[in-house]
């Protein structure tokens, strides 16, 4: 998975120049000097601006309040808010060409964004660069702004006495320099010795449970080799893996992470990682395999359109599912089950809108689920046409065709698929699903497997995940119809917690809900939803109850419900 979206903010900077200085005589690169103080786990950052400005703004609209984290010299500078952008200005309104900020390492998880810092148990730390980057939108008039629309690049200077500084596959001592590219990177400050082999470089936490690292050290190089062989394209860089262990005494088990150019960042959390847990490691491996796939379908080859993210997100899940089966971590039947779960989640959650609108509607998971189902359908169709071919050959075809510019788009995928199976039927179905509204999503998904090595059946033997889906759907329908299509609730292990929505009288107070008319929404979700459907047809209301079966609300059904759909099963032979 790739964290969230990056939204660049361009703020005009008013420029003061000495007119007798020629543009060619001046370096217009922004210099950022980052000093790490290990003893206090804090940072001092100095900005040397190539021009004098009346304010600065950070280029990344990060999901945290910089005013609470970054300290500035308040005798000289002040924070000022302009719409949703935080500016730094001089107190007296004068221009300036340098600025200092200080902050203590911030390890809190940030929703849909890169964590500013990540720590290892020995005290070493990672820093994400792009929270510190500035951008400019300078005056276009060359007589006023010789450098045009932006800084001529940004150069970071990193300093940390008696420590290694490691990033993008290289190790430095005490200090390092780097010219900013793309989404930035994580930089390591510490003295853990990198582990290097033919496929990767790894910075591994010294307290990482040995069994977890032993498996990762075995499977990750094999994974890179597997993807290289299947796609026919070796990586043109050596990835670096940052693997740290956090909150080692916490009474739970969790993992998180992400990718940036040339790196995988992985964190495991909680003391329960100390005991070998094959099931949990399989989840971790799937995460690693998904993120590693992005080295091919995002980094070596870039996709053109964000609204067609089903290709790279669903494609990465497809790569990961097949890799898990090939490595013997799951059986063939278990692999098909993973795709079956994705297919059902796809048609249940996509909505009436085209798949390409999922990000706009905050349904980004649909790219993963629908894309994985499309990946399996592609695999089955290609294999039915030629038993020696797989979905990896679709990607090989895409990469071969775009080896020069190293970009691809949805049409490239559809063309590759049609070429391999000798028919445009499946490609046209994918294109329709991506761009057309008001489809019968379940019927569309089932049609993708016609004539392939996989058959589909409808069943009313619902797995627990789907039972819960339909129970939760009651709350979704109620809130959406009463609150002008707005929904605000959190799902816990056995209940839902709703949150107040302005102007919505039915949900003006927060509620904890586990039962509807006396039935458990998670354990009896199918019967709960069927009862809800019937009451809605009669224009009746339902009773919401908390975990003690105490009534918390009685709410009338206002809108027509989505019809309960049978479960779609996938059956295949190896």
N, C-alpha and C positions, 0 to 999 in steps of 0.2 A: 504494500500500500504506500501512496505518496501523500504526505500530510497536506490536507486542505488545499487552498488556493493562495497564490501570492498576488496581491493587488498593489501595483506601484502608484505612488502618489507623486505628482509633479507639481511643485510649488515654485512660483516665480521668486527669484532672488534678485534684489535690486543691486546693481553693480556700480562700484566707483573705481575708475581707472585713472592713472596718470596718462594723459593723452600722448605724452612724448615717449612712451614705452611701446615698442613695436611688439605685435602679437608673437612674432617668431622668436623673440628674445625671452619669452616667459614660458615656464612649464605649467600647464593648466591641469595637471593631475592632482587629485585630492590625495593627501597623505594622512593615514590613520595610524597612530602609534599606540599599540596596546601593550601595557605593562601588567604582568601578573605578579601579585604579592602572595606567595604561597603561605606564609605564616598567618596572614589574616584572611586568606581565601577571598581576596578582593582584587579589583581591577581599576587601573587608571588609564583613561583613554584620551589622547591628545589629537585634536583635529587641526591640521594645517591646511587652510583653504587657499586655493590658487588665486583667489580674488577676494576683495572686501565685500561683505554682504550685510544686509540689514536684518536677515533672519535665516535660519536653517530649518530643514525638515528631514526626517528620516525617510529613506526610500521604501522601507517595508512597513506596512500598516500592521504591526505585530499585535497579537491578541493579549497584550498586557499593557498596563498603564505605566509608561516610562517615567512619569512624574514621581511615582512611588518608588521606583527602582534606581533611577539615575540621579545623582547629586551634582548640581552645578553651583558655581560661585554666585550666590544670590545678591552679592553686592554689585555684580556686573551684569548678570543675566537673569531672565525671567522666562517662565513658561507662559504660552498664550495659545488658546484653542481657537482654531478657525474651522468651523463645521466639525468634521471628525478627524482633523489633522492637528497634531500637537507641534507647535513651533517653539523655537528658542530665539529670543530677541535680547538685545542689550537693554538694560534698564533705562538708559538715557536716550535711546533711539539711534545711537550712533552705529556706524558700520563696524564690522570686525572681521579679522582673517584668521583667528585661532580660537579654540574652545577646548575646555577640559571637562570631562565627566568622570565620576567615580561611582562604583557600585560593588556590592557584595554578591558573590555567586548566587544565582537564582536557580534552584533545582525543582521548583514546583512544575508539575505537568501543565502545559498550556493547551487549551482546547483547540484542536485543528491547527496547530502551529508547532514549530520546532522549539524544544526546551532550550532556553538560553545557555544553561550549563548542565553537564552530567558528571557525576563523580564516581570514582573508583574507591574501593575500600582502603587503599593505601594513601588516599588523600590527593591523588592526581585527578585531573579534571579536563573536561572537554568544553570548548567555547564555540558557539554557533556565530559565524561572522556577520551574517546579513542583518541581524538586529541592530548592528552598529553602523551600517552603511548609510550614506547620505546620497540624495539625488538632487539635480538642479534642472531648472527649466529657464535658462538664461535668455535675456532679450535677444530676439532674432537679428536685430539691426547690427551689422558687422562693425559699424562705426562706434557702437557702444559696447558690444560684446564680441570681441574677436574670436572667441572659442565656440560661438554658436549656441546650440541647444543644451549642452550638458558638459560636465567635467570630462576632460580627456582621460577617462579611466580613474580607478581608485587603487592605490597601493597600500596594503597593510604591512606594518612593521611589528613583529611580535618579539617581546622581551620577557625572559624568565630565567634569572640567574641559576646556574647549576642544575638546570633541567633540560630534558629533551623536548623538542617541539616537533610534533609529527603531524603531517597532513598530506593528502594526495600521494601517498606512497613514498614519501621522502622523510628522512629524519635529520633534524638540525640540533645544534647544541647552543643554548643560551639565547640565541636570537635567530630570526628568519624573516624573509620578505616574501610577499605574494601579491600579485596583481589580481584583483577581484574578477571573477567570472561567474556568470549565470546566477544561480540560486545560492551561491556561496558554499561553504563547507564547514565541517567540524574540525577544530584544531585541538590536538592533544598536548597538554602540558604535564610532564611528570617523568618518572624514571623507570617505568616498566619496559623491559626489553621487548621490542617487536618480535613476533614469530613470523618467519617468512618461509614460503615454499614456492613451488613453480606457479601456483595459481593465485596466491593472495598474500597479503600482509595482515597480521592480526595484533591488536593491542588487547590483551585478555586480562581481566581482573584477577589478581593473585588469589583471591578468596572464592573464585568461581568454583562451584562443586565440580569435582574432578570428572564425575560421570557425564555431566552435561557438556563440559568442554571436550572430553574424549569423543563423544558422538559427533559434536559439531566439527571437530578437527578431522574426523573421518569423512563425514558426509559432504561438507561444504566444497572441498576441492573436487570430489567426485561429481558434485552437482554442476560446477562450472564446466567440467569436461563433458558431462552428459549433454548440456545445452549446446556446447560448441559442436559436438558431433551431430546432434539432431538438426541444428539450423545450418550447419556448414560454414559458420562464421565464428572464428576465434575472437575473443575480446582483444581490442586494441589498446588495453590498459590493464594494469594489475590492481584489482580492487583492494581496498583496505577495510578491515572489519574491526569496529570498536565494540567490544563485548564487556559490559560492566555488570556488577552485582550490587543491588541497592537495598537498603532497609532489611539487612540480613536477619534481624530478629523479629520482623513483623509476622504475625500469625496468619499468613495467607500465602498465595502463590499467584504470580502475575508475570506477564512479559509485555514489552512494548518496543517500539523502534521505528525505523524508516530508512529511506535511501536518499542520498544526494549524489551528484556526479562522482563516480569512482569510489563510493563507500557504502557500506551497510552499517547502521548503528543499531545495536541491540542491547536492551536492558532486561534482566530478570530481577524480580523483586520477591522477597519473603523467604522465611526459613524453611518452608516445605519443599524448596528446591534441593535441600540437602539429601533427601531420600530419592533414589531413582524412581522415576514415574514415566513409564513408557507412553501412556496416553497423553500426558501433558507435553512430553517432548515431541510427539507427533504434531501437536498444534504449533509448537515452536518451529519445527522443521518446515511446516507448511508456510509459516510466515517467512522464514529464510528463503525458501524456494520461490515464493511469490516475489519477494524483493529482488532476489538475484535475477529473475526473469527480466526485470526492468533494466538491467544492464544492457540487454539486447534490444528490447522493444521500446525503450524510452531514451537511453543514453547513447548507444552506438548508432541507433536509428531513431529519429524523432518523429512523433506523430504531428500531423498538421492541425487537426481540429479537436479542441477540448470536448465539444459536444458529441464526439464519437469515441469517447473514452472506453466504451465497451471493448474495443480492440485490445488496448494494452492492459486494462485492469482485468477484464475477463480472460484475456490471453494469458496473463501471469498466473491466474488461478488454474487455468487449464494446464499450463506447464507444470505447476506445483503438484496438482493431483496426479498427473501421469508419472512424475518423478517419484512421488511417494510409493506408487505401486511398483515401479521398476526397481526401486531400492529395497523392496520387501517390507516396507513399514506398514503398508496396508495391503489387503487382498484386492483382486480385481473387482469383486462384488462390493467391497467397501469404497473403492474408487467411484464406481457407478452411483453408489448411494450419495456420495458428496455432490456429484453432478445433479442427481435427482433433487436433492435439497435445494440446490441453486435454481433449478428450473421452476420448482414450485414457488420459491420466494420471488422469482422474477415475475411470473404472471399475477401473483397475488398483490404485489406492492408497486408495480410499475404505474398503475393508474391509466386513465383514458388518453393521456397525452403521449406524443411520440417519445421513444426512448431518448432521442437526442436532446430533449428538454429536461432530462432528469436533474442535471446540476442546477439549472435555474429554479427548479422546484424543490431543492434540497433533498433529492432522492438519489444521492450519489451511489448508494449501495446497489441500485439497479444496474449500474454499469458492470459491477462485479458479477452479480447473479445472472443477469441476462447474458452478459458476455461469456461467462463460463458455459452456460447452456448452448450458446452459439458455437463455442469452441468444441464441445463434445459433438454437436451436430455436424460440424465441419469434419471432425475426425472420423465420425462414422460414415459420412458420405464419401470422403476420400478413400477410406479403407474398403468400402464396398466397391468402388470403381477399380481400385488397384490394391490388392492385399499387402503389397510391400510399401505402401505410402501411409502417412499419418498426418495429423494436423500440423506437425512440425514442418512438413513439406510446404504447407501453405505459407508459413513464415519464411522458409528458405527462398521460396519464389519471390516474396515481397522484398526481402533483403537483396537478392541477386538483381532484381529489376531496378533497385534504387541505390546501387552501390556508389554512384557518383555524388549525388546530393545528400544521401543518407536521411531522407525524409520519406514518409509514406502517409497515405490517407485511407479513408474508408473504401474508396473506389479501387485502390490497389489491392486491398484484402478481397473484395468481391471478384475482381478480375482473376486473382490467383486461384481462388476457390473454383470459379467456373472453368478455368483452364484445366485444373487437376481432375475434376469430376466429369468434364465434357458436357456440362449443362449449365444454364443460367438460372434454373428454377430456384435453387436454394439461395443464391445470391440475391435474386429479386425479392425473395421472402424476407431476408435480412434487411434489405434496403427499405422495404415497406414497414417493417416493424420499427426501424430507426426513425422514419420520417412521417408516418401516418398516424392520425389520431383515431379514437373510437373503434379500435380493433377488439375482437374477442381474444384477449391475450393468451388464454389457455389453449384455445384452438390453434392459434398461430404457433405457439411453442411446440405443440404436439405434431404439427404438420412438418416441422423441420426434420423429423426422424423417419418420415415415410420413404420407403425404398432403401433404407440404410441397414446397417448391421444391428440396429437397436429398435426394439418395438416398444410401443407405449400402450398402457392400459389405464382405465379409470377405476378408482377404488374409494370405498368409504371407510377403509381401515386407516384412519388418520394417525400419523406419528405424533408424539407429544408436542413437537415444535409447531405443528400445524393446528393442533387443538388449542394451544395457547394463542396462536395468531388470531383465530376466530373469536376467542374470548375477548382479547384486546380490541378487536375490531368494533365491538359494541361501544366501547368508550370513544374510539375514533369517530364513529358515526354520530354519536350524541354531541360531542364537543364541536365537531365540524358544522353540524346543522344549527346548533344554538349560538355559535360564536363566529359566524361569518367566515367559515372555512378555516378557522384558527384552531390549533391543537397545542396543548401544553400539559404534558404529564411525564412522569418518570416510571420506568418499569423496574420493580425489585423482584426478588426470587419468587414471592407468592402473592404480591399485591401491586396495585398501581397507586401512585400519588399524583393527584391533579394540582395544578397551580392556577391562581386567579387570572382571568383575562379581562382587561378593561372593556366595559360596555356589555359584558355577557352575564346577565343576571343568573342564569342557571348554574354558572360556575364562578360565582363571585367570591367564593371561599375555597381554600385548599381542602382536599378530601383524600383520605386513604380508602381505597376500594378493593375488596377481595371477592365479594359476592354480589350477584345480580339476581334479585328475586329468590334468594336463598341458595343459589348454585354457585360453586367456585368457578371464577372466570378462567383460571389456569388449568384446573383439573377436569372441568366439564365444559370446556369452551364451545364444543360443537352443539351440545344441547342448549347452552346459554344463547348461542347465536340463533338457533332455530326458533326458540321461544321469542327472541327479540324480533326476528323477521315477522312472525305471526302477529305480535302486538302492534308492530308498526303498520301492518296492513289494515288493522282495525282502528288505528289512530289512538292507541292506548299508551300509557306510560309505564315505566319500569322503576323498580326500587333499587337503589345502590346502597350497599352495606359494607361496613368496615370489617376488620379481622375478627371482631367479636360478634359479628352479624347484627350490629346495631345500625339502624337506618341512618344514613347521612344525607340522602336526597331522594326525592321522587321526581323524575323528569319524563316529560312526554316525548315520544318519538315524533320528529317533525319532517323527516325526509325519507324518501324511498331507500331501502337498504340494498347493498350489493348482494346478489344472490349467492348463497353458499355453494361453493364449487367442490366437486370431488377431488380427491388426491390423484395426481398424475404419477404413475410408476414408470420407470425405465427398466427394460430387461434386455440383456445383451449376452452374446456368447463370445468368448475369447477367440 
